[in-house]
């Protein structure tokens, strides 16, 4: 539509939520406009008001030893940290980590130490982990931090295979019962010396 009609066909209107209103008021404003027949681009016509319901939310490190943040509603989580309800729900239902660094849950973990980070500092940490995640890649269903691509050569057959990084090489070799750690791969990289039947090269 933007390409067909140009920028002039669109308008931007900013609504300021008064300070005396609750931070959840934007959801009611959104619902009001979704019900307006004039705005017909949204396929979903109902706002997720369940985000307003009281619901304890906790943000820990992966081991559950450090409590970075807690609140009593999904909307507060989104307001403070920018974490959407759907993201929290997925982390909770599928027991996934968040950004390969955090653990989001609706249960209090006994013994967890409360972090001294304020909201601004925590947001900076989340942004840092988001950047690191965006710099990672997926290989065989797993995520790895990007690094130099590696070529391995099987000495007996001469067959070569390419991998996106050292970690994916280690994962592949472990999968064929040939355990080797990343430090060993690094040590023998580009030396021309085989280790456990393989040669390793930078691509």
HELIX and SHEET records of a PDB file:
HELIX    1   1 UNK A    2  UNK A    5  1                                   4    
HELIX    2   2 UNK A    7  UNK A    9  5                                   3    
HELIX    3   3 UNK A   25  UNK A   34  1                                  10    
HELIX    4   4 UNK A   49  UNK A   52  5                                   4    
HELIX    5   5 UNK A   74  UNK A   81  1                                   8    
HELIX    6   6 UNK A   85  UNK A   94  1                                  10    
HELIX    7   7 UNK A  119  UNK A  134  1                                  16    
HELIX    8   8 UNK A  166  UNK A  175  1                                  10    
HELIX    9   9 UNK A  182  UNK A  188  1                                   7    
SHEET    1   A 4 UNK A 102  UNK A 105  0                                        
SHEET    2   A 4 UNK A  54  UNK A  61 -1                                        
SHEET    3   A 4 UNK A  66  UNK A  73 -1                                        
SHEET    4   A 4 UNK A 113  UNK A 114  1                                        
SHEET    1   B 2 UNK A 136  UNK A 139  0                                        
SHEET    2   B 2 UNK A 142  UNK A 145 -1                                        
SHEET    1   C 3 UNK A 160  UNK A 163  0                                        
SHEET    2   C 3 UNK A 150  UNK A 154 -1                                        
SHEET    3   C 3 UNK A 198  UNK A 202 -1                                        
END                                                                             
